[in-house]
Amino acid sequence: MLFFERDIAIDLGTTTTLLYVRGKGIAVREPTVVAVNKITGKLLKVGEEAQKMLGRTPADIVAIHPIANGVISDYDMTTRMLQELISRVTSFSFFKPRVIVCVPSSITGVEERAIVDAVIEAGARRVYLLEKAVCTSTGAGIDISKPEGHMVVDIGGGTTEIAVVSLGGVAECESIKTAGDEFDEAIVRFVRRKHNVLIGKRTAEELKLTIGCTYPRADVAAAEVKGRCLLTGLPKAVTVNSNDMIEALEEPVEKLLEAIHMVLERTPPELVADISANGIVMSGGGSLLWGLDKLVTSRTGIDTAVVDDTLSCAAYGAGKLLRELGNMQDGMQNFARRRQMK
């Protein structure tokens, strides 16, 4: 049992990184942020401690997100972050862990190599890359080994994965950069345009979590937000309500709906019929946006449901797939690309 417990599944997200240890469950859940001293290059903090420093660091310290849009943007910082997180769940041993990493379906060969090298440098013996849609489907309790079509929409921090899974692989997919971060930026732009007040991304995220919605609510919620007035340069408080949020989020939500339509158009008719019967499954932090599932249902005519544990769904799915490590090849298990090569 001890040998198996060294197998690790990593959901390397733009916003949050989760580590699932075989036999133990999710052992690490940390924001994907590192704080580093620019002068000495020393890693100071990882995860939640580093996130608290965002926007509040002195000149010699910088807090950064080493993962952007689901792929590595800073190789050195990603490696050091993974070393720190993996060391928390493994003790000294001659056997290094085998690791599964969830990655976007649109990942390029260069990005695949960067992730594999970074995880091996961080202390893994072997690395297996799995498409996030496969992990999410498994985590949601879908039996993807059957010849039935299921659509999964995973809205993360940097990317949204829209995929149709069947027979253990991805039949059709689309990865777009419209996700949680773009929702936050849309709220910042809206408050600036309507109230001439500049707010930070963290304030925008709090607005999104408290009153954010994409579908009209029976009870209109409101919240006070503070920022800097662009006319006077002084602090100013304004009130924003949930109807404002619908207007603010209209543009990124439309991009999301267009991508879902695009995937449905490219999907074979038999699988579309299955999706119509089975419904659309949504996961990821962005799926918690109030009314988004209702909006997708009204625009596609297909029942849409949000999974129970949206934030951990992919990590749990990858954890379940640790049992299949003996049947996997090192590197990317990219079913869509393998099919195109045939």
C-alpha positions in Angstrom: 0.0 0.0 0.0 2.9 2.3 0.8 4.2 2.0 -2.8 0.8 3.0 -4.3 0.5 6.0 -2.0 3.5 7.5 -3.7 1.5 7.9 -6.9 0.3 11.5 -7.2 -2.3 13.3 -9.4 -1.8 17.0 -10.0 -4.4 19.4 -11.2 -2.1 22.2 -12.3 -4.5 25.1 -12.6 -4.0 28.8 -13.4 -5.7 29.8 -10.1 -5.4 26.7 -7.9 -3.1 23.7 -7.8 -4.4 20.4 -6.2 -2.4 17.3 -5.3 -4.2 14.0 -4.9 -2.2 11.2 -3.2 -3.3 7.7 -3.9 -4.8 6.1 -0.8 -5.2 9.5 0.9 -7.3 11.8 -1.3 -6.6 15.5 -1.9 -3.6 16.3 0.3 -2.7 19.8 -1.0 -4.9 22.6 -2.2 -3.0 25.9 -2.7 -3.3 29.0 -4.9 -0.9 28.8 -7.9 1.2 31.8 -6.7 4.8 32.1 -5.6 6.6 35.0 -4.0 10.3 35.4 -4.9 13.1 37.8 -4.0 14.1 39.5 -7.3 17.6 40.2 -6.1 18.7 36.9 -4.6 16.2 34.7 -6.6 15.2 33.0 -3.3 11.7 31.4 -3.2 10.0 33.0 -0.2 6.4 31.7 -0.1 4.2 29.3 -2.0 0.4 29.1 -2.2 -1.9 31.0 0.2 1.0 32.8 1.9 2.2 34.1 -1.4 -1.3 35.1 -2.6 -1.7 37.4 0.4 1.3 39.3 -1.0 -0.2 40.0 -4.5 -0.2 43.8 -5.0 1.3 44.4 -1.6 5.0 43.5 -2.1 8.0 45.9 -1.6 10.2 46.6 -4.6 12.6 43.6 -4.1 9.8 41.0 -3.8 7.5 39.9 -6.5 4.5 37.6 -6.3 3.7 35.9 -9.6 1.4 33.2 -11.2 3.8 30.7 -12.8 0.9 29.1 -14.7 -1.0 31.0 -17.4 -3.9 29.7 -19.4 -3.3 26.1 -18.0 0.3 26.0 -19.2 3.7 27.0 -17.8 4.6 30.7 -18.2 7.6 30.6 -15.8 9.5 27.3 -15.9 11.9 27.9 -13.1 9.2 29.1 -10.6 6.8 26.3 -11.6 9.5 23.7 -10.9 10.3 25.2 -7.5 6.6 25.5 -6.6 6.1 21.8 -7.5 9.2 20.8 -5.6 7.7 22.5 -2.5 4.2 21.0 -2.9 5.4 17.5 -3.7 7.8 17.5 -0.8 4.8 18.1 1.5 3.1 14.8 0.5 6.2 12.6 0.1 8.8 11.5 2.7 12.4 10.6 1.8 12.4 7.5 -0.3 14.5 5.8 -2.9 11.3 5.4 -5.0 10.2 8.7 -6.6 6.5 9.1 -7.2 4.7 8.5 -10.5 2.6 11.6 -11.4 -0.5 12.3 -13.5 -0.9 15.9 -14.6 -4.2 17.4 -15.9 -3.5 19.6 -19.0 -5.7 21.5 -21.5 -6.7 19.6 -24.7 -5.1 22.4 -26.8 -1.6 22.0 -25.3 1.2 22.1 -27.9 4.1 19.7 -28.0 6.5 22.3 -26.6 4.2 23.0 -23.7 3.8 19.2 -23.0 7.6 18.8 -22.9 7.9 21.8 -20.5 5.4 20.3 -18.0 7.0 16.8 -18.2 10.5 18.3 -17.6 9.3 20.5 -14.8 7.5 17.7 -12.9 10.5 15.3 -13.3 12.8 18.1 -12.1 10.5 18.6 -9.1 10.9 15.0 -8.0 8.8 12.6 -10.1 9.9 9.3 -11.5 7.5 9.2 -14.4 5.0 11.7 -15.7 1.7 11.1 -17.5 -0.3 13.9 -19.0 -4.1 13.5 -19.3 -6.6 15.8 -21.0 -8.5 17.7 -18.4 -11.8 16.7 -19.9 -11.1 13.0 -19.3 -10.2 13.7 -15.7 -13.2 15.9 -15.1 -15.6 13.4 -16.7 -14.2 10.6 -14.5 -14.4 12.8 -11.4 -18.0 13.6 -12.2 -18.9 9.9 -12.1 -19.3 9.5 -15.9 -18.4 6.1 -17.3 -16.5 7.3 -20.3 -15.5 3.7 -21.4 -19.0 3.2 -22.9 -19.8 4.2 -26.5 -21.9 7.2 -25.3 -21.3 10.9 -25.8 -21.0 13.3 -22.9 -20.2 17.0 -23.0 -18.0 18.5 -20.3 -17.5 22.2 -19.9 -14.7 23.0 -17.4 -14.4 26.7 -16.7 -11.1 27.3 -14.9 -9.2 30.5 -14.0 -7.3 30.9 -17.3 -9.0 28.5 -19.8 -12.3 26.9 -20.5 -12.3 23.3 -21.8 -15.3 22.2 -23.8 -15.1 18.6 -24.8 -17.2 15.6 -25.9 -15.9 12.4 -24.4 -16.8 8.9 -25.5 -15.1 5.4 -25.4 -12.5 6.6 -22.9 -11.3 9.5 -25.0 -12.0 13.0 -26.4 -14.1 12.9 -29.6 -14.2 16.7 -30.1 -12.8 19.6 -28.1 -12.2 23.3 -27.9 -10.1 25.2 -25.5 -10.6 29.0 -25.1 -9.0 31.7 -23.0 -12.4 33.0 -21.8 -12.6 31.9 -18.1 -12.6 33.2 -14.6 -9.8 35.8 -15.1 -11.6 37.3 -18.1 -14.8 37.5 -16.1 -12.9 39.5 -13.5 -11.4 41.8 -16.2 -14.9 42.4 -17.6 -16.2 43.5 -14.2 -13.2 45.9 -13.8 -13.9 47.4 -17.3 -17.7 47.7 -16.5 -17.2 49.6 -13.2 -14.6 51.9 -14.8 -17.0 52.6 -17.8 -20.1 53.1 -15.8 -18.9 54.7 -12.6 -15.4 56.2 -13.5 -14.0 54.1 -10.6 -11.0 51.9 -11.0 -11.1 48.7 -8.9 -8.5 45.9 -8.5 -8.9 42.3 -9.9 -9.3 40.9 -6.3 -12.2 43.3 -5.7 -13.7 42.3 -9.0 -13.4 38.6 -8.0 -15.2 39.3 -4.7 -18.0 41.0 -6.6 -18.2 38.0 -9.0 -18.5 35.6 -6.1 -21.0 37.6 -4.1 -23.4 39.1 -6.6 -22.1 37.9 -10.0 -24.8 36.3 -12.2 -25.5 35.7 -15.9 -29.3 35.1 -15.7 -31.9 37.4 -14.2 -32.5 36.8 -10.5 -35.8 37.0 -8.7 -34.2 39.0 -5.9 -31.8 41.7 -7.0 -28.6 41.6 -4.9 -26.4 44.6 -4.4 -22.9 45.3 -3.0 -20.8 48.3 -2.3 -17.4 48.5 -3.9 -14.5 50.8 -3.2 -11.9 52.0 -5.6 -10.1 55.0 -7.0 -12.1 57.7 -8.7 -10.6 58.4 -12.1 -11.8 62.1 -12.1 -10.4 63.1 -8.7 -7.9 60.4 -7.9 -9.4 60.0 -4.5 -11.1 56.9 -2.9 -14.7 56.4 -3.9 -17.5 53.9 -3.0 -20.2 52.9 -5.5 -23.1 50.4 -5.4 -23.3 47.6 -8.0 -26.2 45.2 -8.3 -26.7 41.8 -9.9 -28.4 43.2 -13.0 -25.2 45.2 -13.6 -23.3 42.0 -13.4 -25.3 40.5 -16.2 -24.4 43.5 -18.4 -20.7 43.3 -17.3 -20.3 39.6 -18.0 -22.3 39.6 -21.3 -19.2 39.7 -23.6 -17.2 36.8 -22.1 -20.3 34.7 -21.5 -21.3 35.1 -25.2 -17.8 33.9 -26.2 -18.3 30.9 -24.0 -21.7 30.1 -25.5 -20.3 30.5 -29.1 -17.6 27.9 -28.3 -20.1 25.4 -26.9 -22.2 25.9 -30.2 -19.0 25.4 -32.2 -18.2 22.1 -30.5 -21.8 20.9 -31.0 -21.6 21.8 -34.7 -18.4 19.7 -35.1 -19.6 16.7 -33.1 -21.0 13.7 -35.1 -24.8 13.4 -35.0 -24.9 10.2 -33.0 -22.9 11.8 -30.2 -25.0 15.0 -30.3 -28.1 12.8 -29.8 -26.4 11.2 -26.8 -25.5 14.7 -25.4 -29.1 15.7 -25.8 -30.2 12.8 -23.7 -27.3 12.8 -21.1 -27.1 16.6 -20.8 -24.1 18.9 -20.4 -21.9 18.7 -17.3 -20.2 21.9 -16.0 -17.2 22.0 -13.6 -14.5 24.4 -12.5 -14.7 27.6 -10.4 -16.3 29.6 -13.2 -19.3 27.2 -13.3 -20.3 28.5 -9.9 -21.4 31.8 -11.5 -25.0 32.1 -10.6 -27.4 31.2 -13.5 -24.7 30.1 -16.0 -26.1 26.6 -16.2 -29.6 28.0 -16.7 -28.3 30.3 -19.5 -26.6 27.4 -21.3 -29.8 25.3 -21.0 -31.9 28.1 -22.5 -29.5 28.8 -25.3 -28.8 25.1 -26.3 -32.0 23.4 -25.3 -29.9 20.7 -23.5 -30.2 20.1 -19.8 -27.1 21.5 -18.0 -25.9 20.6 -14.5 -23.0 21.7 -12.3 -21.1 18.9 -10.6 -21.1 18.7 -6.8 -17.5 19.5 -6.1 -16.6 21.7 -9.0 -13.2 22.9 -7.8 -11.9 19.4 -7.1 -13.6 17.4 -9.8 -10.6 17.1 -12.2 -8.2 16.2 -9.3 -10.6 13.4 -8.0 -10.9 12.1 -11.6 -7.1 12.1 -12.1 -6.9 10.4 -8.7 -9.2 7.6 -9.8 -7.2 7.1 -13.0 -4.0 6.5 -10.9 -5.3 2.9 -10.9 -4.7 2.7 -14.7 -1.0 3.9 -14.6 0.2 0.4 -15.6 -1.7 0.7 -18.9 -0.4 4.2 -19.8 2.5 5.4 -21.8 4.8 8.2 -20.5 4.0 11.7 -21.7 0.7 12.9 -23.2 -2.3 10.6 -23.4 -3.7 12.8 -26.2 -6.5 10.7 -27.7 -7.6 13.4 -30.2 -4.1 13.9 -31.6 -3.5 10.1 -31.8 -6.7 9.8 -33.8 -5.7 12.6 -36.2 -2.3 10.9 -36.8 -4.1 7.7 -37.9 
